[in-house]
């Protein structure tokens, strides 16, 4: 049975946008070669870091949600550790509540781009 994971990746801001996308695509292809199925990707772009990492105050953020095995996660994290352009990464296993939240977020029911239900607004008097 495949487990669903989410990995947040922070790349060094020294990379150009093309280089960052190429590195991210390489990691996605590595996951696919390990038998993982990509569910969703989100590129957040250049963001300020909460604290300095290696004298850098910004980083390029990318989130990948995928279904795979623990072996795929291990292979991906080894590749992250070997790559000097990766500042930080975090992989979590998603439980049923996180899965529901991510589905609602993609459907626009949760978050900044939340769709407002017009029926409820008109019903309140």
Rosetta constraint file for C-alpha pairs under 8 A:
AtomPair CA 1 CA 69 HARMONIC 7.96 0.50
AtomPair CA 2 CA 67 HARMONIC 5.72 0.50
AtomPair CA 2 CA 68 HARMONIC 4.95 0.50
AtomPair CA 2 CA 69 HARMONIC 5.66 0.50
AtomPair CA 3 CA 67 HARMONIC 5.39 0.50
AtomPair CA 3 CA 68 HARMONIC 5.54 0.50
AtomPair CA 3 CA 69 HARMONIC 6.24 0.50
AtomPair CA 3 CA 93 HARMONIC 7.24 0.50
AtomPair CA 3 CA 94 HARMONIC 7.85 0.50
AtomPair CA 4 CA 65 HARMONIC 7.28 0.50
AtomPair CA 4 CA 66 HARMONIC 5.64 0.50
AtomPair CA 4 CA 67 HARMONIC 4.21 0.50
AtomPair CA 4 CA 68 HARMONIC 6.37 0.50
AtomPair CA 4 CA 93 HARMONIC 6.07 0.50
AtomPair CA 4 CA 94 HARMONIC 5.68 0.50
AtomPair CA 5 CA 65 HARMONIC 5.77 0.50
AtomPair CA 5 CA 66 HARMONIC 5.43 0.50
AtomPair CA 5 CA 67 HARMONIC 6.10 0.50
AtomPair CA 5 CA 68 HARMONIC 7.41 0.50
AtomPair CA 5 CA 91 HARMONIC 6.75 0.50
AtomPair CA 5 CA 92 HARMONIC 5.61 0.50
AtomPair CA 5 CA 93 HARMONIC 4.48 0.50
AtomPair CA 5 CA 94 HARMONIC 5.47 0.50
AtomPair CA 6 CA 63 HARMONIC 7.03 0.50
AtomPair CA 6 CA 64 HARMONIC 5.67 0.50
AtomPair CA 6 CA 65 HARMONIC 4.30 0.50
AtomPair CA 6 CA 66 HARMONIC 6.34 0.50
AtomPair CA 6 CA 91 HARMONIC 5.62 0.50
AtomPair CA 6 CA 92 HARMONIC 5.47 0.50
AtomPair CA 6 CA 93 HARMONIC 6.57 0.50
AtomPair CA 6 CA 94 HARMONIC 6.91 0.50
AtomPair CA 7 CA 63 HARMONIC 5.71 0.50
AtomPair CA 7 CA 64 HARMONIC 5.31 0.50
AtomPair CA 7 CA 65 HARMONIC 6.45 0.50
AtomPair CA 7 CA 89 HARMONIC 6.90 0.50
AtomPair CA 7 CA 90 HARMONIC 5.49 0.50
AtomPair CA 7 CA 91 HARMONIC 4.22 0.50
AtomPair CA 7 CA 92 HARMONIC 6.49 0.50
AtomPair CA 8 CA 61 HARMONIC 7.08 0.50
AtomPair CA 8 CA 62 HARMONIC 5.85 0.50
AtomPair CA 8 CA 63 HARMONIC 4.52 0.50
AtomPair CA 8 CA 64 HARMONIC 6.60 0.50
AtomPair CA 8 CA 89 HARMONIC 5.53 0.50
AtomPair CA 8 CA 90 HARMONIC 5.26 0.50
AtomPair CA 8 CA 91 HARMONIC 6.52 0.50
AtomPair CA 9 CA 60 HARMONIC 7.95 0.50
AtomPair CA 9 CA 61 HARMONIC 5.72 0.50
AtomPair CA 9 CA 62 HARMONIC 5.27 0.50
AtomPair CA 9 CA 63 HARMONIC 6.30 0.50
AtomPair CA 9 CA 86 HARMONIC 7.29 0.50
AtomPair CA 9 CA 87 HARMONIC 7.97 0.50
AtomPair CA 9 CA 88 HARMONIC 6.18 0.50
AtomPair CA 9 CA 89 HARMONIC 4.47 0.50
AtomPair CA 9 CA 90 HARMONIC 6.70 0.50
AtomPair CA 10 CA 59 HARMONIC 5.71 0.50
AtomPair CA 10 CA 60 HARMONIC 5.34 0.50
AtomPair CA 10 CA 61 HARMONIC 4.66 0.50
AtomPair CA 10 CA 62 HARMONIC 6.64 0.50
AtomPair CA 10 CA 86 HARMONIC 6.02 0.50
AtomPair CA 10 CA 87 HARMONIC 5.52 0.50
AtomPair CA 10 CA 88 HARMONIC 5.20 0.50
AtomPair CA 10 CA 89 HARMONIC 6.07 0.50
AtomPair CA 11 CA 15 HARMONIC 7.83 0.50
AtomPair CA 11 CA 20 HARMONIC 7.27 0.50
AtomPair CA 11 CA 59 HARMONIC 5.58 0.50
AtomPair CA 11 CA 60 HARMONIC 4.92 0.50
AtomPair CA 11 CA 61 HARMONIC 6.54 0.50
AtomPair CA 11 CA 85 HARMONIC 5.58 0.50
AtomPair CA 11 CA 86 HARMONIC 4.52 0.50
AtomPair CA 11 CA 87 HARMONIC 5.40 0.50
AtomPair CA 11 CA 88 HARMONIC 7.24 0.50
AtomPair CA 12 CA 56 HARMONIC 7.77 0.50
AtomPair CA 12 CA 58 HARMONIC 7.61 0.50
AtomPair CA 12 CA 59 HARMONIC 5.25 0.50
AtomPair CA 12 CA 60 HARMONIC 6.33 0.50
AtomPair CA 12 CA 85 HARMONIC 5.25 0.50
AtomPair CA 12 CA 86 HARMONIC 6.14 0.50
AtomPair CA 12 CA 87 HARMONIC 5.91 0.50
AtomPair CA 13 CA 46 HARMONIC 7.12 0.50
AtomPair CA 13 CA 56 HARMONIC 7.79 0.50
AtomPair CA 13 CA 58 HARMONIC 6.13 0.50
AtomPair CA 13 CA 59 HARMONIC 4.88 0.50
AtomPair CA 13 CA 60 HARMONIC 5.87 0.50
AtomPair CA 15 CA 19 HARMONIC 5.75 0.50
AtomPair CA 15 CA 20 HARMONIC 5.88 0.50
AtomPair CA 15 CA 85 HARMONIC 7.80 0.50
AtomPair CA 16 CA 20 HARMONIC 6.16 0.50
AtomPair CA 17 CA 21 HARMONIC 6.21 0.50
AtomPair CA 18 CA 22 HARMONIC 6.10 0.50
AtomPair CA 19 CA 23 HARMONIC 6.17 0.50
AtomPair CA 20 CA 24 HARMONIC 6.18 0.50
AtomPair CA 20 CA 60 HARMONIC 7.71 0.50
AtomPair CA 21 CA 25 HARMONIC 6.03 0.50
AtomPair CA 22 CA 26 HARMONIC 6.20 0.50
AtomPair CA 23 CA 27 HARMONIC 6.44 0.50
AtomPair CA 24 CA 28 HARMONIC 6.25 0.50
AtomPair CA 24 CA 62 HARMONIC 7.88 0.50
AtomPair CA 25 CA 29 HARMONIC 6.08 0.50
AtomPair CA 26 CA 30 HARMONIC 6.14 0.50
AtomPair CA 27 CA 31 HARMONIC 6.32 0.50
AtomPair CA 27 CA 76 HARMONIC 7.03 0.50
AtomPair CA 28 CA 32 HARMONIC 6.30 0.50
AtomPair CA 28 CA 38 HARMONIC 7.77 0.50
AtomPair CA 29 CA 33 HARMONIC 6.07 0.50
AtomPair CA 30 CA 34 HARMONIC 6.42 0.50
AtomPair CA 30 CA 76 HARMONIC 7.05 0.50
AtomPair CA 31 CA 35 HARMONIC 6.65 0.50
AtomPair CA 31 CA 36 HARMONIC 5.33 0.50
AtomPair CA 31 CA 37 HARMONIC 7.70 0.50
AtomPair CA 31 CA 72 HARMONIC 6.13 0.50
AtomPair CA 31 CA 73 HARMONIC 7.89 0.50
AtomPair CA 31 CA 76 HARMONIC 6.80 0.50
AtomPair CA 32 CA 36 HARMONIC 4.86 0.50
AtomPair CA 32 CA 37 HARMONIC 6.29 0.50
AtomPair CA 32 CA 38 HARMONIC 7.49 0.50
AtomPair CA 34 CA 68 HARMONIC 7.98 0.50
AtomPair CA 34 CA 71 HARMONIC 7.69 0.50
AtomPair CA 34 CA 72 HARMONIC 5.32 0.50
AtomPair CA 35 CA 68 HARMONIC 6.53 0.50
AtomPair CA 35 CA 69 HARMONIC 7.87 0.50
AtomPair CA 35 CA 72 HARMONIC 7.32 0.50
AtomPair CA 36 CA 66 HARMONIC 6.50 0.50
AtomPair CA 36 CA 67 HARMONIC 5.45 0.50
AtomPair CA 36 CA 68 HARMONIC 4.26 0.50
AtomPair CA 36 CA 69 HARMONIC 7.13 0.50
AtomPair CA 36 CA 72 HARMONIC 6.83 0.50
AtomPair CA 37 CA 66 HARMONIC 5.49 0.50
AtomPair CA 37 CA 67 HARMONIC 5.10 0.50
AtomPair CA 37 CA 68 HARMONIC 6.45 0.50
AtomPair CA 38 CA 64 HARMONIC 7.40 0.50
AtomPair CA 38 CA 65 HARMONIC 6.24 0.50
AtomPair CA 38 CA 66 HARMONIC 4.33 0.50
AtomPair CA 38 CA 67 HARMONIC 6.50 0.50
AtomPair CA 39 CA 64 HARMONIC 7.80 0.50
AtomPair CA 39 CA 65 HARMONIC 5.41 0.50
AtomPair CA 39 CA 66 HARMONIC 4.89 0.50
AtomPair CA 39 CA 67 HARMONIC 6.98 0.50
AtomPair CA 40 CA 64 HARMONIC 6.03 0.50
AtomPair CA 40 CA 65 HARMONIC 5.06 0.50
AtomPair CA 40 CA 66 HARMONIC 6.85 0.50
AtomPair CA 41 CA 62 HARMONIC 7.52 0.50
AtomPair CA 41 CA 63 HARMONIC 5.66 0.50
AtomPair CA 41 CA 64 HARMONIC 4.53 0.50
AtomPair CA 41 CA 65 HARMONIC 6.15 0.50
AtomPair CA 42 CA 62 HARMONIC 5.93 0.50
AtomPair CA 42 CA 63 HARMONIC 5.15 0.50
AtomPair CA 42 CA 64 HARMONIC 6.57 0.50
AtomPair CA 43 CA 61 HARMONIC 6.43 0.50
AtomPair CA 43 CA 62 HARMONIC 4.53 0.50
AtomPair CA 43 CA 63 HARMONIC 6.35 0.50
AtomPair CA 44 CA 60 HARMONIC 7.25 0.50
AtomPair CA 44 CA 61 HARMONIC 5.21 0.50
AtomPair CA 44 CA 62 HARMONIC 5.63 0.50
AtomPair CA 44 CA 63 HARMONIC 7.67 0.50
AtomPair CA 45 CA 59 HARMONIC 7.94 0.50
AtomPair CA 45 CA 60 HARMONIC 5.01 0.50
AtomPair CA 45 CA 61 HARMONIC 5.35 0.50
AtomPair CA 45 CA 62 HARMONIC 6.98 0.50
AtomPair CA 46 CA 58 HARMONIC 6.63 0.50
AtomPair CA 46 CA 59 HARMONIC 5.49 0.50
AtomPair CA 46 CA 60 HARMONIC 4.36 0.50
AtomPair CA 46 CA 61 HARMONIC 6.38 0.50
AtomPair CA 47 CA 58 HARMONIC 5.54 0.50
AtomPair CA 47 CA 59 HARMONIC 5.63 0.50
AtomPair CA 47 CA 60 HARMONIC 6.29 0.50
AtomPair CA 47 CA 61 HARMONIC 6.95 0.50
AtomPair CA 48 CA 57 HARMONIC 5.95 0.50
AtomPair CA 48 CA 58 HARMONIC 4.30 0.50
AtomPair CA 48 CA 59 HARMONIC 6.47 0.50
AtomPair CA 49 CA 53 HARMONIC 7.92 0.50
AtomPair CA 49 CA 57 HARMONIC 5.33 0.50
AtomPair CA 49 CA 58 HARMONIC 5.06 0.50
AtomPair CA 49 CA 59 HARMONIC 6.49 0.50
AtomPair CA 50 CA 57 HARMONIC 7.83 0.50
AtomPair CA 51 CA 57 HARMONIC 6.84 0.50
AtomPair CA 52 CA 56 HARMONIC 5.46 0.50
AtomPair CA 52 CA 57 HARMONIC 5.03 0.50
AtomPair CA 53 CA 57 HARMONIC 6.81 0.50
AtomPair CA 53 CA 87 HARMONIC 7.14 0.50
AtomPair CA 59 CA 87 HARMONIC 7.74 0.50
AtomPair CA 68 CA 72 HARMONIC 6.27 0.50
AtomPair CA 68 CA 73 HARMONIC 7.58 0.50
AtomPair CA 69 CA 73 HARMONIC 6.77 0.50
AtomPair CA 70 CA 74 HARMONIC 6.20 0.50
AtomPair CA 71 CA 75 HARMONIC 6.16 0.50
AtomPair CA 72 CA 76 HARMONIC 6.16 0.50
AtomPair CA 73 CA 77 HARMONIC 6.15 0.50
AtomPair CA 73 CA 91 HARMONIC 7.91 0.50
AtomPair CA 74 CA 78 HARMONIC 6.20 0.50
AtomPair CA 75 CA 79 HARMONIC 6.37 0.50
AtomPair CA 76 CA 80 HARMONIC 6.32 0.50
AtomPair CA 77 CA 81 HARMONIC 6.22 0.50
AtomPair CA 78 CA 82 HARMONIC 6.35 0.50
AtomPair CA 79 CA 83 HARMONIC 6.32 0.50
AtomPair CA 80 CA 86 HARMONIC 6.19 0.50
AtomPair CA 80 CA 89 HARMONIC 7.60 0.50
AtomPair CA 81 CA 86 HARMONIC 7.55 0.50
AtomPair CA 94 CA 98 HARMONIC 5.47 0.50
AtomPair CA 94 CA 99 HARMONIC 6.15 0.50
AtomPair CA 95 CA 99 HARMONIC 6.22 0.50
AtomPair CA 96 CA 100 HARMONIC 6.20 0.50
AtomPair CA 97 CA 101 HARMONIC 6.17 0.50
AtomPair CA 98 CA 102 HARMONIC 6.10 0.50
AtomPair CA 99 CA 103 HARMONIC 6.19 0.50
AtomPair CA 100 CA 104 HARMONIC 6.15 0.50
AtomPair CA 101 CA 105 HARMONIC 6.05 0.50
AtomPair CA 101 CA 110 HARMONIC 7.63 0.50
AtomPair CA 102 CA 106 HARMONIC 6.17 0.50
AtomPair CA 103 CA 107 HARMONIC 6.21 0.50
AtomPair CA 104 CA 108 HARMONIC 6.20 0.50
AtomPair CA 104 CA 109 HARMONIC 5.14 0.50
AtomPair CA 104 CA 110 HARMONIC 5.90 0.50
AtomPair CA 105 CA 109 HARMONIC 5.68 0.50
AtomPair CA 105 CA 110 HARMONIC 4.77 0.50
AtomPair CA 105 CA 111 HARMONIC 6.28 0.50
AtomPair CA 105 CA 114 HARMONIC 8.00 0.50
AtomPair CA 108 CA 113 HARMONIC 6.14 0.50
AtomPair CA 108 CA 114 HARMONIC 5.05 0.50
AtomPair CA 108 CA 115 HARMONIC 5.67 0.50
AtomPair CA 109 CA 113 HARMONIC 7.98 0.50
AtomPair CA 109 CA 114 HARMONIC 5.11 0.50
AtomPair CA 109 CA 115 HARMONIC 5.82 0.50
AtomPair CA 110 CA 114 HARMONIC 5.14 0.50
AtomPair CA 110 CA 115 HARMONIC 7.90 0.50
AtomPair CA 117 CA 121 HARMONIC 6.86 0.50
AtomPair CA 118 CA 122 HARMONIC 6.31 0.50
AtomPair CA 119 CA 123 HARMONIC 6.22 0.50
AtomPair CA 120 CA 124 HARMONIC 6.60 0.50
